[in-house]
Structure formats: structure tokens, C-alpha cells
């Protein structure tokens, strides 16, 4: 009974945990802009989580640096299943302008499964909302699969 009630209440309120792995902060600003009243991603139920243990969707921005890689992987392990991993911007997908640097270990897909990749440097707020919405749909399908 309680599992059904929890599943129903969390289905429409995915919590986001944001991890910056060495970005220029352009994508971070766009993600924050999406949560403000102008774009209002909260109308879809998205909220920022203060800890990875409460998150449903993890948003990764920036190239994966040597210094941040282990911390990122440890943080992703703390997120309960089912979870969605979303990359925002070109950096976690390819390394972008930082590719080839001695301290960059991008792309993120080498280390974990990425569910949604939001392209652009920096992506527009509309693209961020669309990517988060796709992640919420994937999360719902993962939850259904776990409950069967």
C-alpha cells in the first residue's frame, strides 16, 4: 500500500541533482534560468535536490576532469535506482574546446550510461526543458519496469 502511494506521489515530481565537473558555468546558468519563473520548469514538477540521495535525475555539466571524475562516479552511486543521467552542453559529451587537454577525461559515456544528452554550447532554456522532460519520461518507464 505504501509503495503504491510513494510511487504515485513521486511520478510527477522528479528531483534534479546538478553536478558541475569543471564547466565554464554557461550551462549552469541556463539550468538555473530554467527553474526561474520566466521558464518555470517547476510546472512539470522539476525541483532541485540538495543531496544525491534524494535525486531522480542527475544533470552533469562541464568536461569530465581528472580531479572531478572519481567524485562524480561516487556521487552517481549515491543516487537511488531508478535514476536518469542527463548531460547538458557539449562538454560532458565530447570535451568540447577542452578536448585533448591533459586534465580532461570526457566523454561521460565512457564511465556511466547517459540517458539524455542536451546538445549545445550553451543549450537554450527550451532545449534544457525538453531534455529534462524526456528524462522524466525515461524515468517513468524505468519505474514501471522495476515495479513489474
Buried (B, 14 or more C-beta within 10 A) or exposed (E): EEEEEEEEEBBEEBBBBBBBBBBBEBBBBBBEBBBEEEBEBBEEBBBBBEEBEBBBBBBBBBBBBEEBBEEBEEBBEBBEEBBBBBBBBBBBBBBBEBEEBEEBBBBBBEBBEBBBBBEBEBBBBEBBBBBBBBBBBBBBEBBEEEEE
